[in-house]
Amino acid sequence: MNYKQLLFPLILGLSLVVNSGCPAIFVGAAAGGAAGAGTVAYIGGELKSIEEVSLNRAWKATERAMRDLDFRITDKAKDALDAQLKASGADGKKIEVALKSISKSRTEIRVRVGTFGDESLSLQILDTIKKRF
């Protein structure tokens, strides 16, 4: 066997390994040059966004968004630095929204739908939350 016959299976194998990881789709970009502000990324079934809003405002907006989307809130918890809300949709999909205070005016918002994620529904939830700020 010569090296050309070995090269194809090697390249094929490497491409399978490299491409088998979790998909990472960046939906937005940094806004206004602020480090991380307005950045939205969908990685491994979870949508992550950093917003210029306090934790308390983001929490109230999240609760309103869940009601406006007709999701049933099943559990929620909040302290001075973090908050987590769990809900379910009419179709039984489980929704989790986690908030983390980065500073007084910046909050990280993470949205996960189901076990493996649902990008379009996660984006819809995030958009609804942002409209309630």
Biotite code that builds the C-alpha atoms (Angstrom):
import biotite.structure as struc

atoms = struc.array([
    struc.Atom([0.000, 0.000, 0.000], chain_id="A", res_id=1, res_name="MET", atom_name="CA", element="C"),
    struc.Atom([1.386, 3.402, -0.848], chain_id="A", res_id=2, res_name="ASN", atom_name="CA", element="C"),
    struc.Atom([0.934, 6.648, 1.072], chain_id="A", res_id=3, res_name="TYR", atom_name="CA", element="C"),
    struc.Atom([-1.861, 7.889, -1.233], chain_id="A", res_id=4, res_name="LYS", atom_name="CA", element="C"),
    struc.Atom([-4.012, 4.902, -0.323], chain_id="A", res_id=5, res_name="GLN", atom_name="CA", element="C"),
    struc.Atom([-3.513, 5.655, 3.395], chain_id="A", res_id=6, res_name="LEU", atom_name="CA", element="C"),
    struc.Atom([-4.050, 9.382, 3.065], chain_id="A", res_id=7, res_name="LEU", atom_name="CA", element="C"),
    struc.Atom([-7.749, 9.254, 2.105], chain_id="A", res_id=8, res_name="PHE", atom_name="CA", element="C"),
    struc.Atom([-8.911, 7.153, 5.108], chain_id="A", res_id=9, res_name="PRO", atom_name="CA", element="C"),
    struc.Atom([-6.780, 9.312, 7.408], chain_id="A", res_id=10, res_name="LEU", atom_name="CA", element="C"),
    struc.Atom([-8.321, 12.554, 6.119], chain_id="A", res_id=11, res_name="ILE", atom_name="CA", element="C"),
    struc.Atom([-11.811, 11.045, 6.262], chain_id="A", res_id=12, res_name="LEU", atom_name="CA", element="C"),
    struc.Atom([-11.268, 9.868, 9.840], chain_id="A", res_id=13, res_name="GLY", atom_name="CA", element="C"),
    struc.Atom([-9.919, 13.238, 10.958], chain_id="A", res_id=14, res_name="LEU", atom_name="CA", element="C"),
    struc.Atom([-12.801, 15.108, 9.380], chain_id="A", res_id=15, res_name="SER", atom_name="CA", element="C"),
    struc.Atom([-15.290, 12.863, 11.200], chain_id="A", res_id=16, res_name="LEU", atom_name="CA", element="C"),
    struc.Atom([-13.577, 13.502, 14.531], chain_id="A", res_id=17, res_name="VAL", atom_name="CA", element="C"),
    struc.Atom([-13.362, 17.255, 13.992], chain_id="A", res_id=18, res_name="VAL", atom_name="CA", element="C"),
    struc.Atom([-16.940, 17.581, 12.767], chain_id="A", res_id=19, res_name="ASN", atom_name="CA", element="C"),
    struc.Atom([-18.540, 15.318, 15.384], chain_id="A", res_id=20, res_name="SER", atom_name="CA", element="C"),
    struc.Atom([-18.349, 17.861, 18.212], chain_id="A", res_id=21, res_name="GLY", atom_name="CA", element="C"),
    struc.Atom([-21.222, 19.956, 19.498], chain_id="A", res_id=22, res_name="CYS", atom_name="CA", element="C"),
    struc.Atom([-22.394, 22.544, 17.017], chain_id="A", res_id=23, res_name="PRO", atom_name="CA", element="C"),
    struc.Atom([-21.490, 26.116, 17.844], chain_id="A", res_id=24, res_name="ALA", atom_name="CA", element="C"),
    struc.Atom([-23.500, 28.728, 16.044], chain_id="A", res_id=25, res_name="ILE", atom_name="CA", element="C"),
    struc.Atom([-22.873, 32.358, 16.810], chain_id="A", res_id=26, res_name="PHE", atom_name="CA", element="C"),
    struc.Atom([-26.045, 34.306, 16.300], chain_id="A", res_id=27, res_name="VAL", atom_name="CA", element="C"),
    struc.Atom([-24.863, 37.818, 17.098], chain_id="A", res_id=28, res_name="GLY", atom_name="CA", element="C"),
    struc.Atom([-21.724, 39.871, 17.570], chain_id="A", res_id=29, res_name="ALA", atom_name="CA", element="C"),
    struc.Atom([-20.389, 42.286, 20.147], chain_id="A", res_id=30, res_name="ALA", atom_name="CA", element="C"),
    struc.Atom([-22.364, 45.505, 20.087], chain_id="A", res_id=31, res_name="ALA", atom_name="CA", element="C"),
    struc.Atom([-20.749, 48.888, 20.438], chain_id="A", res_id=32, res_name="GLY", atom_name="CA", element="C"),
    struc.Atom([-17.313, 47.490, 21.209], chain_id="A", res_id=33, res_name="GLY", atom_name="CA", element="C"),
    struc.Atom([-18.297, 46.478, 24.743], chain_id="A", res_id=34, res_name="ALA", atom_name="CA", element="C"),
    struc.Atom([-16.552, 43.271, 25.725], chain_id="A", res_id=35, res_name="ALA", atom_name="CA", element="C"),
    struc.Atom([-19.193, 40.592, 25.380], chain_id="A", res_id=36, res_name="GLY", atom_name="CA", element="C"),
    struc.Atom([-22.173, 42.945, 25.538], chain_id="A", res_id=37, res_name="ALA", atom_name="CA", element="C"),
    struc.Atom([-24.923, 41.843, 23.174], chain_id="A", res_id=38, res_name="GLY", atom_name="CA", element="C"),
    struc.Atom([-23.148, 38.621, 22.251], chain_id="A", res_id=39, res_name="THR", atom_name="CA", element="C"),
    struc.Atom([-25.441, 35.695, 21.527], chain_id="A", res_id=40, res_name="VAL", atom_name="CA", element="C"),
    struc.Atom([-24.193, 32.144, 20.948], chain_id="A", res_id=41, res_name="ALA", atom_name="CA", element="C"),
    struc.Atom([-25.942, 28.797, 20.564], chain_id="A", res_id=42, res_name="TYR", atom_name="CA", element="C"),
    struc.Atom([-23.568, 26.079, 21.752], chain_id="A", res_id=43, res_name="ILE", atom_name="CA", element="C"),
    struc.Atom([-24.347, 22.487, 22.634], chain_id="A", res_id=44, res_name="GLY", atom_name="CA", element="C"),
    struc.Atom([-28.103, 22.993, 22.781], chain_id="A", res_id=45, res_name="GLY", atom_name="CA", element="C"),
    struc.Atom([-27.935, 26.090, 24.980], chain_id="A", res_id=46, res_name="GLU", atom_name="CA", element="C"),
    struc.Atom([-28.441, 29.704, 23.948], chain_id="A", res_id=47, res_name="LEU", atom_name="CA", element="C"),
    struc.Atom([-26.232, 32.162, 25.826], chain_id="A", res_id=48, res_name="LYS", atom_name="CA", element="C"),
    struc.Atom([-26.509, 35.938, 25.760], chain_id="A", res_id=49, res_name="SER", atom_name="CA", element="C"),
    struc.Atom([-24.933, 38.755, 27.746], chain_id="A", res_id=50, res_name="ILE", atom_name="CA", element="C"),
    struc.Atom([-27.235, 41.754, 28.058], chain_id="A", res_id=51, res_name="GLU", atom_name="CA", element="C"),
    struc.Atom([-26.868, 45.300, 29.381], chain_id="A", res_id=52, res_name="GLU", atom_name="CA", element="C"),
    struc.Atom([-29.524, 44.906, 32.068], chain_id="A", res_id=53, res_name="VAL", atom_name="CA", element="C"),
    struc.Atom([-29.523, 44.296, 35.815], chain_id="A", res_id=54, res_name="SER", atom_name="CA", element="C"),
    struc.Atom([-30.277, 40.857, 37.215], chain_id="A", res_id=55, res_name="LEU", atom_name="CA", element="C"),
    struc.Atom([-33.525, 42.117, 38.773], chain_id="A", res_id=56, res_name="ASN", atom_name="CA", element="C"),
    struc.Atom([-34.808, 43.579, 35.490], chain_id="A", res_id=57, res_name="ARG", atom_name="CA", element="C"),
    struc.Atom([-33.810, 40.430, 33.594], chain_id="A", res_id=58, res_name="ALA", atom_name="CA", element="C"),
    struc.Atom([-35.605, 38.288, 36.221], chain_id="A", res_id=59, res_name="TRP", atom_name="CA", element="C"),
    struc.Atom([-38.839, 40.278, 35.998], chain_id="A", res_id=60, res_name="LYS", atom_name="CA", element="C"),
    struc.Atom([-38.645, 40.214, 32.190], chain_id="A", res_id=61, res_name="ALA", atom_name="CA", element="C"),
    struc.Atom([-38.104, 36.434, 32.239], chain_id="A", res_id=62, res_name="THR", atom_name="CA", element="C"),
    struc.Atom([-41.168, 35.847, 34.437], chain_id="A", res_id=63, res_name="GLU", atom_name="CA", element="C"),
    struc.Atom([-43.312, 38.077, 32.186], chain_id="A", res_id=64, res_name="ARG", atom_name="CA", element="C"),
    struc.Atom([-41.994, 36.405, 29.028], chain_id="A", res_id=65, res_name="ALA", atom_name="CA", element="C"),
    struc.Atom([-42.891, 32.933, 30.325], chain_id="A", res_id=66, res_name="MET", atom_name="CA", element="C"),
    struc.Atom([-46.448, 34.080, 31.077], chain_id="A", res_id=67, res_name="ARG", atom_name="CA", element="C"),
    struc.Atom([-46.738, 35.877, 27.723], chain_id="A", res_id=68, res_name="ASP", atom_name="CA", element="C"),
    struc.Atom([-45.609, 32.723, 25.902], chain_id="A", res_id=69, res_name="LEU", atom_name="CA", element="C"),
    struc.Atom([-48.130, 30.639, 27.886], chain_id="A", res_id=70, res_name="ASP", atom_name="CA", element="C"),
    struc.Atom([-45.451, 28.480, 29.489], chain_id="A", res_id=71, res_name="PHE", atom_name="CA", element="C"),
    struc.Atom([-46.259, 27.026, 32.902], chain_id="A", res_id=72, res_name="ARG", atom_name="CA", element="C"),
    struc.Atom([-43.613, 27.948, 35.481], chain_id="A", res_id=73, res_name="ILE", atom_name="CA", element="C"),
    struc.Atom([-42.751, 24.804, 37.439], chain_id="A", res_id=74, res_name="THR", atom_name="CA", element="C"),
    struc.Atom([-39.867, 26.028, 39.616], chain_id="A", res_id=75, res_name="ASP", atom_name="CA", element="C"),
    struc.Atom([-37.968, 29.231, 40.248], chain_id="A", res_id=76, res_name="LYS", atom_name="CA", element="C"),
    struc.Atom([-35.235, 30.467, 42.545], chain_id="A", res_id=77, res_name="ALA", atom_name="CA", element="C"),
    struc.Atom([-33.356, 33.757, 42.842], chain_id="A", res_id=78, res_name="LYS", atom_name="CA", element="C"),
    struc.Atom([-30.678, 35.302, 45.019], chain_id="A", res_id=79, res_name="ASP", atom_name="CA", element="C"),
    struc.Atom([-28.502, 38.404, 44.682], chain_id="A", res_id=80, res_name="ALA", atom_name="CA", element="C"),
    struc.Atom([-26.206, 36.866, 42.039], chain_id="A", res_id=81, res_name="LEU", atom_name="CA", element="C"),
    struc.Atom([-28.118, 34.122, 40.226], chain_id="A", res_id=82, res_name="ASP", atom_name="CA", element="C"),
    struc.Atom([-31.607, 33.111, 39.239], chain_id="A", res_id=83, res_name="ALA", atom_name="CA", element="C"),
    struc.Atom([-33.125, 30.042, 37.631], chain_id="A", res_id=84, res_name="GLN", atom_name="CA", element="C"),
    struc.Atom([-36.579, 29.503, 36.211], chain_id="A", res_id=85, res_name="LEU", atom_name="CA", element="C"),
    struc.Atom([-37.972, 26.217, 34.948], chain_id="A", res_id=86, res_name="LYS", atom_name="CA", element="C"),
    struc.Atom([-41.109, 25.970, 32.853], chain_id="A", res_id=87, res_name="ALA", atom_name="CA", element="C"),
    struc.Atom([-42.928, 23.642, 30.505], chain_id="A", res_id=88, res_name="SER", atom_name="CA", element="C"),
    struc.Atom([-44.696, 24.264, 27.244], chain_id="A", res_id=89, res_name="GLY", atom_name="CA", element="C"),
    struc.Atom([-48.050, 22.905, 26.127], chain_id="A", res_id=90, res_name="ALA", atom_name="CA", element="C"),
    struc.Atom([-46.221, 20.174, 24.226], chain_id="A", res_id=91, res_name="ASP", atom_name="CA", element="C"),
    struc.Atom([-44.421, 19.102, 27.409], chain_id="A", res_id=92, res_name="GLY", atom_name="CA", element="C"),
    struc.Atom([-41.044, 20.557, 26.433], chain_id="A", res_id=93, res_name="LYS", atom_name="CA", element="C"),
    struc.Atom([-38.999, 21.552, 29.465], chain_id="A", res_id=94, res_name="LYS", atom_name="CA", element="C"),
    struc.Atom([-37.555, 25.057, 29.409], chain_id="A", res_id=95, res_name="ILE", atom_name="CA", element="C"),
    struc.Atom([-34.787, 26.327, 31.669], chain_id="A", res_id=96, res_name="GLU", atom_name="CA", element="C"),
    struc.Atom([-33.654, 29.931, 31.901], chain_id="A", res_id=97, res_name="VAL", atom_name="CA", element="C"),
    struc.Atom([-30.617, 30.695, 34.038], chain_id="A", res_id=98, res_name="ALA", atom_name="CA", element="C"),
    struc.Atom([-29.514, 34.234, 34.859], chain_id="A", res_id=99, res_name="LEU", atom_name="CA", element="C"),
    struc.Atom([-26.158, 35.252, 36.288], chain_id="A", res_id=100, res_name="LYS", atom_name="CA", element="C"),
    struc.Atom([-25.190, 38.741, 37.382], chain_id="A", res_id=101, res_name="SER", atom_name="CA", element="C"),
    struc.Atom([-21.922, 39.827, 35.783], chain_id="A", res_id=102, res_name="ILE", atom_name="CA", element="C"),
    struc.Atom([-22.073, 43.385, 37.140], chain_id="A", res_id=103, res_name="SER", atom_name="CA", element="C"),
    struc.Atom([-24.765, 45.791, 38.355], chain_id="A", res_id=104, res_name="LYS", atom_name="CA", element="C"),
    struc.Atom([-25.824, 46.440, 34.775], chain_id="A", res_id=105, res_name="SER", atom_name="CA", element="C"),
    struc.Atom([-24.873, 43.234, 32.923], chain_id="A", res_id=106, res_name="ARG", atom_name="CA", element="C"),
    struc.Atom([-26.517, 39.824, 33.095], chain_id="A", res_id=107, res_name="THR", atom_name="CA", element="C"),
    struc.Atom([-25.769, 36.529, 31.401], chain_id="A", res_id=108, res_name="GLU", atom_name="CA", element="C"),
    struc.Atom([-28.925, 34.790, 30.170], chain_id="A", res_id=109, res_name="ILE", atom_name="CA", element="C"),
    struc.Atom([-28.873, 31.084, 29.281], chain_id="A", res_id=110, res_name="ARG", atom_name="CA", element="C"),
    struc.Atom([-31.853, 29.339, 27.672], chain_id="A", res_id=111, res_name="VAL", atom_name="CA", element="C"),
    struc.Atom([-32.159, 25.574, 27.182], chain_id="A", res_id=112, res_name="ARG", atom_name="CA", element="C"),
    struc.Atom([-35.183, 23.828, 25.700], chain_id="A", res_id=113, res_name="VAL", atom_name="CA", element="C"),
    struc.Atom([-35.422, 20.088, 26.336], chain_id="A", res_id=114, res_name="GLY", atom_name="CA", element="C"),
    struc.Atom([-32.449, 17.817, 26.768], chain_id="A", res_id=115, res_name="THR", atom_name="CA", element="C"),
    struc.Atom([-30.796, 18.482, 23.419], chain_id="A", res_id=116, res_name="PHE", atom_name="CA", element="C"),
    struc.Atom([-31.953, 22.056, 22.820], chain_id="A", res_id=117, res_name="GLY", atom_name="CA", element="C"),
    struc.Atom([-34.193, 23.772, 20.293], chain_id="A", res_id=118, res_name="ASP", atom_name="CA", element="C"),
    struc.Atom([-32.452, 26.729, 18.699], chain_id="A", res_id=119, res_name="GLU", atom_name="CA", element="C"),
    struc.Atom([-35.488, 28.436, 17.172], chain_id="A", res_id=120, res_name="SER", atom_name="CA", element="C"),
    struc.Atom([-37.583, 28.216, 20.357], chain_id="A", res_id=121, res_name="LEU", atom_name="CA", element="C"),
    struc.Atom([-34.594, 29.327, 22.467], chain_id="A", res_id=122, res_name="SER", atom_name="CA", element="C"),
    struc.Atom([-34.187, 32.387, 20.228], chain_id="A", res_id=123, res_name="LEU", atom_name="CA", element="C"),
    struc.Atom([-37.913, 33.137, 20.480], chain_id="A", res_id=124, res_name="GLN", atom_name="CA", element="C"),
    struc.Atom([-37.760, 32.930, 24.291], chain_id="A", res_id=125, res_name="ILE", atom_name="CA", element="C"),
    struc.Atom([-34.682, 35.177, 24.454], chain_id="A", res_id=126, res_name="LEU", atom_name="CA", element="C"),
    struc.Atom([-36.283, 37.699, 22.097], chain_id="A", res_id=127, res_name="ASP", atom_name="CA", element="C"),
    struc.Atom([-39.444, 37.769, 24.231], chain_id="A", res_id=128, res_name="THR", atom_name="CA", element="C"),
    struc.Atom([-37.387, 38.277, 27.402], chain_id="A", res_id=129, res_name="ILE", atom_name="CA", element="C"),
    struc.Atom([-35.439, 41.147, 25.808], chain_id="A", res_id=130, res_name="LYS", atom_name="CA", element="C"),
    struc.Atom([-38.664, 42.873, 24.737], chain_id="A", res_id=131, res_name="LYS", atom_name="CA", element="C"),
    struc.Atom([-39.763, 42.907, 28.413], chain_id="A", res_id=132, res_name="ARG", atom_name="CA", element="C"),
    struc.Atom([-36.649, 44.764, 29.734], chain_id="A", res_id=133, res_name="PHE", atom_name="CA", element="C"),
])
